[in-house]
Amino acid sequence: MRKHHRTVAVLSKIFDAPSILSPLKGRAKFKAPLRGACTSNLISQDPISNQDVVVIGGGAAGLFCAIAAGKRGRRVLVLEHADRVGKKIAISGGGRCNFTNIYTGPANFLSANPHFCKSALARYTPGDFMGLVENHGIRYHEKKLGQLFCDQSSQQIIDMLLSECADAGVEIRCGSQVRRINRENGFTIETNQGSFHAGSLVIATGGLSIAPLGATDFGYGIARQFGLKIEPPRPALVPLTLSPTVQRQLSPLSGISLDASVGIEGTEFRENILITHRGLSGPAILQISLYWETGTPIVINLLPDEDILNMLQDRQLSEIELANLLAQHWPRRFAHAWCDLYLPSRPLKQFNDGQLSEIAEKIRRLQITPAGTEGFKKAEVTAGGVATSELSSQTMEAKRIPGLYFIGEVVDVTGQLGGYNFQWAWASGYAAGQAV
């Protein structure tokens, strides 16, 4: 862990943070798992329960906002429609939760207003969250490209958040179905567990991605109820599908993974791509899907580390067949299939200079126009959401509806793959928690 303490110190300087430790750090070290942490699933006996803050949504952003508000002495209630909080946290990172990225910056996010996220990200940094994690004795590691994962389990992050909620006096109610929200001298939230009144209402209900975990359009409905603009939601960080013709050509290669560079109009990612029975997946494809629009081709460099033309010309007088040369860099099955699709393999000495240039260009700039995506069911996040033009970048409060806040994935701020969306959840939740 010692090396990560040094990393936190460096990040503190990079983000100009006043301390390497989170302002939310708990008073106790990591505790035993807090199972069944919802305080009540029963119908309230009181006609109406008064709170300072009601947070709808018990995910990463909602819990973090509740903690920040509770530690300011606010009376906070979290309403979660599922039977437990943090379901998306639990499955993230293959069960180990990629809880932040040490290289997080505004350039890692897509939004109609690319400047909106800057304030929140600057005020609650990856170093702050790392300090909180370390304070709870959770061991972690950097997997690659700044991505931090728990050594053991995502449940450790959930337990940490629940411990912080307990320290802050936050009440959590699971199985809470919101039926109606009225605004009069604050907000009245009618649920199957009774009615609650609060001066501040925070919507942290996420987007439409991973529907099997209970994702709904609830947050967008509330935004519409109060007349707020919504940027059209769409699946992001999602596999891409191909036209039937292209898919038939590639289907025999299903399961093959390649190191590649994938780009769209100036945006490029270098990671693996995976050919599937439905199209293309893998980290590079998921990344580029955030920027992809219907009808736009993606450009794939299948040998990003090679001067391909020079490599071919160096062997131009040899007897080696094109497929066998390419098999030195790709899986053999892919090399032969590529030749079958684009240029029949034969000894390199039988190709002229023009043909070698054509081969190099097809490898360096393979253009494929996806037919679509695999949709919200397979998407890791939802792009689009409540328009940032409607919200304060300082507090996440709706400009025209005092007391109403939107945080996390429901907002039109979407991070790239690799822990960035969790950092947005912590940062936006903290920003709202300091204001409610």
Long-range contacts (C-beta under 8 A, 24 or more apart in sequence): 1-134, 1-139, 4-130, 4-134, 4-140, 4-142, 5-134, 7-102, 7-127, 7-130, 8-127, 8-130, 8-131, 8-134, 9-127, 11-102, 11-125, 11-126, 11-127, 11-130, 12-125, 12-127, 14-125, 14-127, 15-122, 15-125, 15-126, 15-127, 16-122, 17-125, 17-127, 17-128, 19-131, 20-127, 20-128, 20-130, 20-131, 21-128, 21-131, 21-132, 21-135, 22-124, 22-128, 22-129, 22-131, 22-132, 22-135, 23-128, 24-64, 24-67, 24-68, 24-71, 24-128, 24-132, 24-164, 24-430, 25-131, 25-132, 25-135, 26-132, 26-135, 26-136, 26-160, 26-163, 26-164, 26-167, 27-167, 28-163, 28-167, 29-135, 29-136, 29-137, 30-136, 30-137, 30-138, 30-156, 30-159, 30-160, 30-163, 31-159, 31-163, 32-159, 33-155, 33-159, 34-159, 34-162, 34-163, 34-166, 36-84, 37-84, 37-85, 37-162, 37-165, 37-166, 37-172, 38-80, 38-84, 38-85, 38-172, 38-173, 38-174, 38-175, 39-171, 39-172, 39-173, 40-171, 40-173, 40-193, 41-173, 41-174, 41-175, 41-193, 42-193, 43-192, 43-193, 43-194, 44-193, 44-194, 44-195, 44-196, 45-194, 46-194, 47-195, 48-188, 48-194, 48-195, 48-196, 48-197, 49-77, 49-194, 49-195, 49-196, 49-197, 50-75, 50-196, 50-197, 50-198, 51-75, 51-76, 51-77, 51-196, 51-197, 51-198, 52-76, 52-198, 52-199, 52-200, 52-436, 53-77, 53-198, 53-199, 53-200, 53-201, 53-202, 53-436, 54-78, 54-79, 54-187, 54-189, 54-196, 54-198, 54-200, 54-201, 54-202, 55-79, 55-202, 55-204, 56-178, 56-189, 56-201, 56-202, 56-203, 56-204, 56-205, 56-218, 56-222, 57-202, 57-203, 57-204, 57-205, 57-206, 57-219, 57-408, 57-410, 58-82, 58-85, 58-86, 58-172, 58-174, 59-85, 59-86, 59-87, 59-88, 59-89, 59-204, 59-205, 59-206, 59-408, 59-409, 59-425, 60-86, 60-88, 60-89, 60-161, 60-408, 60-422, 60-425, 60-426, 60-429, 61-204, 61-206, 61-407, 61-408, 61-409, 61-424, 61-425, 61-426, 61-428, 61-429, 62-202, 62-204, 62-205, 62-407, 62-408, 62-429, 63-161, 63-162, 63-164, 63-165, 63-429, 64-161, 64-425, 64-426, 64-429, 64-430, 64-433, 65-202, 65-204, 65-405, 65-407, 65-428, 65-429, 65-430, 65-432, 65-433, 65-436, 66-165, 66-168, 66-170, 66-172, 66-433, 67-161, 67-164, 67-165, 67-168, 67-170, 67-429, 67-433, 68-429, 68-430, 68-432, 68-433, 68-434, 69-168, 69-170, 69-200, 69-432, 69-433, 69-434, 69-436, 70-165, 70-168, 70-169, 70-170, 71-167, 71-168, 72-433, 72-434, 74-200, 74-436, 75-169, 76-168, 76-169, 76-170, 76-171, 77-170, 77-171, 77-172, 77-173, 77-196, 77-198, 78-165, 78-170, 78-171, 78-172, 78-173, 79-173, 79-176, 79-178, 79-189, 79-191, 79-196, 80-172, 80-173, 80-174, 80-175, 80-176, 81-174, 81-175, 81-176, 81-177, 81-178, 81-214, 81-216, 81-218, 82-174, 82-175, 82-213, 82-214, 83-174, 83-175, 84-174, 85-158, 85-161, 85-162, 85-172, 85-174, 86-157, 86-158, 86-161, 87-213, 87-214, 88-206, 88-210, 88-213, 89-154, 89-157, 89-158, 89-161, 90-154, 90-155, 90-158, 91-154, 91-210, 91-213, 92-154, 92-422, 93-149, 93-150, 93-154, 95-153, 95-154, 96-149, 96-150, 96-151, 96-152, 96-153, 96-154, 97-149, 97-150, 97-153, 97-154, 97-156, 97-157, 97-422, 98-143, 98-147, 98-148, 98-149, 98-418, 98-419, 98-422, 99-129, 99-133, 99-140, 99-148, 99-149, 99-150, 99-157, 99-419, 99-422, 100-126, 100-129, 100-130, 100-148, 100-419, 100-422, 100-423, 100-426, 101-126, 101-145, 101-146, 101-147, 101-148, 101-418, 101-419, 101-420, 101-423, 102-126, 102-127, 102-130, 102-142, 102-146, 102-148, 103-145, 103-146, 104-146, 104-415, 104-419, 104-420, 104-423, 108-415, 108-416, 108-420, 109-413, 109-414, 109-415, 109-416, 109-420, 109-424, 110-236, 110-290, 110-291, 110-383, 110-413, 110-414, 110-415, 110-416, 111-388, 111-412, 111-413, 111-414, 112-231, 112-387, 112-388, 112-389, 112-412, 113-388, 113-389, 113-412, 115-393, 116-388, 116-391, 116-393, 116-413, 117-393, 117-413, 117-424, 117-427, 118-393, 119-393, 119-394, 119-431, 120-393, 120-396, 120-424, 120-427, 120-428, 120-430, 120-431, 121-423, 121-424, 121-427, 123-427, 123-430, 123-431, 124-426, 124-427, 124-430, 124-431, 125-427, 126-423, 128-426, 129-423, 129-426, 132-160, 132-164, 133-157, 133-160, 136-160, 136-163, 145-418, 146-418, 146-419, 147-418, 147-419, 148-419, 178-218, 181-222, 181-225, 183-226, 183-401, 183-404, 186-403, 187-403, 187-404, 199-403, 200-403, 200-404, 200-405, 200-436, 201-403, 201-404, 201-405, 202-396, 202-405, 202-406, 202-407, 202-432, 202-436, 203-404, 203-405, 203-406, 203-407, 203-410, 204-406, 204-407, 204-408, 204-410, 204-429, 205-410, 206-382, 206-408, 206-409, 206-410, 207-233, 207-376, 207-381, 207-382, 207-384, 207-385, 207-409, 207-410, 208-233, 208-235, 208-376, 208-379, 208-382, 209-235, 209-236, 209-376, 209-379, 209-380, 209-381, 209-382, 209-409, 210-376, 210-377, 210-379, 210-380, 211-376, 211-377, 212-377, 215-376, 215-382, 219-385, 219-386, 219-406, 219-410, 220-385, 220-386, 220-410, 223-386, 223-390, 223-406, 223-410, 226-398, 226-400, 226-401, 226-404, 227-400, 228-386, 228-387, 228-390, 228-398, 228-400, 228-401, 229-386, 229-387, 229-389, 229-390, 230-384, 230-385, 230-386, 230-387, 230-412, 231-384, 231-385, 231-386, 231-387, 231-412, 232-384, 233-382, 233-383, 233-384, 233-385, 234-382, 234-383, 234-384, 235-289, 235-373, 235-374, 235-375, 235-376, 235-378, 235-379, 235-382, 235-383, 236-289, 236-290, 236-379, 236-380, 236-381, 236-382, 236-383, 236-414, 237-286, 237-287, 237-289, 237-290, 237-379, 237-380, 237-381, 237-416, 237-417, 238-286, 238-289, 238-373, 238-374, 238-375, 238-378, 238-379, 238-380, 239-276, 239-278, 239-279, 239-280, 239-281, 239-285, 239-286, 239-289, 239-373, 239-374, 239-378, 240-279, 240-280, 240-281, 240-285, 240-289, 240-292, 240-298, 240-370, 240-372, 240-373, 240-374, 241-278, 241-279, 241-370, 241-371, 241-372, 241-373, 241-374, 242-278, 242-279, 242-280, 242-368, 242-370, 242-371, 243-369, 243-371, 246-368, 247-278, 247-279, 249-341, 250-275, 250-337, 251-277, 252-333, 252-337, 253-333, 253-334, 253-337, 256-331, 256-333, 256-334, 257-282, 258-302, 258-330, 258-331, 258-334, 259-304, 260-284, 260-300, 260-301, 260-302, 260-304, 261-300, 261-301, 261-304, 262-287, 262-288, 262-298, 262-299, 262-300, 262-301, 263-288, 263-298, 263-299, 263-300, 263-301, 264-288, 264-291, 264-292, 264-296, 264-297, 264-298, 264-299, 265-291, 265-296, 267-291, 270-304, 273-300, 278-374, 279-370, 279-371, 279-374, 280-368, 280-370, 283-417, 286-380, 286-417, 287-416, 287-417, 289-373, 290-383, 290-414, 290-416, 292-370, 292-373, 294-372, 295-369, 296-369, 297-367, 297-368, 297-369, 298-367, 298-368, 298-369, 298-370, 299-365, 299-366, 299-367, 300-365, 300-366, 300-367, 300-368, 301-363, 301-364, 301-365, 301-366, 302-330, 302-338, 302-363, 302-364, 302-366, 303-329, 303-363, 303-364, 308-359, 308-360, 308-363, 308-364, 309-356, 309-357, 309-360, 312-348, 312-351, 312-356, 312-359, 312-360, 313-353, 313-356, 315-348, 316-348, 316-349, 316-351, 316-356, 317-348, 317-349, 318-347, 318-348, 318-349, 319-347, 319-348, 319-349, 320-347, 320-348, 321-345, 321-346, 321-347, 321-348, 322-346, 322-347, 322-348, 322-351, 322-359, 326-363, 380-417, 380-421, 381-409, 381-414, 381-415, 381-421, 382-409, 382-414, 383-412, 383-414, 384-412, 384-414, 385-409, 385-410, 385-411, 385-412, 385-413, 385-414, 386-410, 386-411, 386-412, 387-412, 388-412, 388-413, 394-431, 394-435, 395-431, 395-432, 395-434, 395-435, 396-428, 396-431, 396-432, 396-435, 397-432, 397-435, 405-432, 405-435, 405-436, 407-431, 407-432
